[in-house]
Amino acid sequence: MGKLITSVVNDKGTPFNVVAILPDANYGLDDCLRNESGEILIEFYDARYKHDKHGQFISRYYLKTLLEGEAGILLEGSVQEWFIDNAAMEIVRRSLVALQNGDQL
């Protein structure tokens, strides 16, 4: 099961929940998947829609991939509102560094 690590709002007002999936944790619909990658996965949800407890699932990345960038990120190209701008992504990255350092486990 994923753990909410932060919530952010992009510069267009769209709220997102950011969820960590630790190694060996279950995730996905009804927790039917298992993170066997050995790495932390990060999921993004649109918090406006209550498809599950975190919102509507958008996309999933490896934590290390998100820490490599320095700008915002387009989460899904077919939905105009699904992007994290630079300022909101900086908040996400600070939370990811804290998670990686064990501060949020």
ZAMARGU-4260 file (C-alpha; in steps of 0.2 Angstrom, whole numbers, plus 5000, padded with zeros to 4 digits):
<rodrens>
0) 5000/5000/5000 | 5006/5017/4995 | 5011/5031/5008 | 5006/5049/5005 | 5022/5059/5006
5) 5016/5076/5000 | 5002/5086/4991 | 5005/5100/4979 | 4995/5111/4968 | 5001/5117/4951
10) 5001/5134/4944 | 4984/5131/4936 | 4976/5126/4952 | 4976/5107/4950 | 4979/5097/4966
15) 4990/5082/4966 | 4994/5069/4979 | 5011/5061/4978 | 5012/5043/4985 | 5028/5032/4988
20) 5028/5013/4985 | 5042/5006/4995 | 5051/4990/4989 | 5041/4974/4993 | 5025/4984/4996
25) 5008/4980/4987 | 5001/4994/4976 | 4988/4996/4962 | 4970/4992/4961 | 4965/4982/4977
30) 4984/4981/4981 | 4985/4967/4968 | 5003/4972/4962 | 5019/4970/4972 | 5034/4982/4970
35) 5048/4969/4967 | 5060/4982/4958 | 5070/4984/4974 | 5067/5003/4972 | 5055/5016/4978
40) 5041/5020/4966 | 5032/5037/4966 | 5014/5039/4960 | 5005/5055/4956 | 4986/5056/4958
45) 4974/5070/4953 | 4966/5074/4970 | 4950/5082/4962 | 4944/5064/4958 | 4940/5051/4972
50) 4944/5035/4962 | 4953/5029/4977 | 4959/5036/4993 | 4973/5046/4985 | 4962/5052/4969
55) 4964/5047/4951 | 4980/5038/4947 | 4990/5047/4933 | 5007/5040/4932 | 5022/5031/4941
60) 5040/5034/4941 | 5056/5028/4950 | 5061/5040/4964 | 5079/5041/4957 | 5071/5047/4940
65) 5062/5061/4948 | 5078/5067/4957 | 5088/5068/4941 | 5078/5082/4934 | 5078/5101/4939
70) 5062/5106/4930 | 5043/5102/4931 | 5036/5087/4924 | 5022/5083/4912 | 5013/5068/4920
75) 5001/5064/4905 | 5001/5072/4889 | 4982/5069/4885 | 4976/5079/4900 | 4981/5098/4899
80) 4980/5100/4918 | 4991/5085/4922 | 5008/5093/4925 | 5018/5098/4939 | 5026/5116/4937
85) 5044/5120/4942 | 5039/5127/4959 | 5028/5112/4964 | 5041/5100/4958 | 5053/5108/4970
90) 5042/5104/4984 | 5040/5086/4978 | 5059/5084/4976 | 5062/5090/4994 | 5049/5077/5000
95) 5058/5064/4989 | 5075/5068/4996 | 5068/5067/5014 | 5060/5050/5010 | 5076/5044/5002
100) 5085/5049/5018 | 5073/5039/5029 | 5065/5055/5036 | 5047/5050/5030 | 5048/5031/5032
</rodrens>
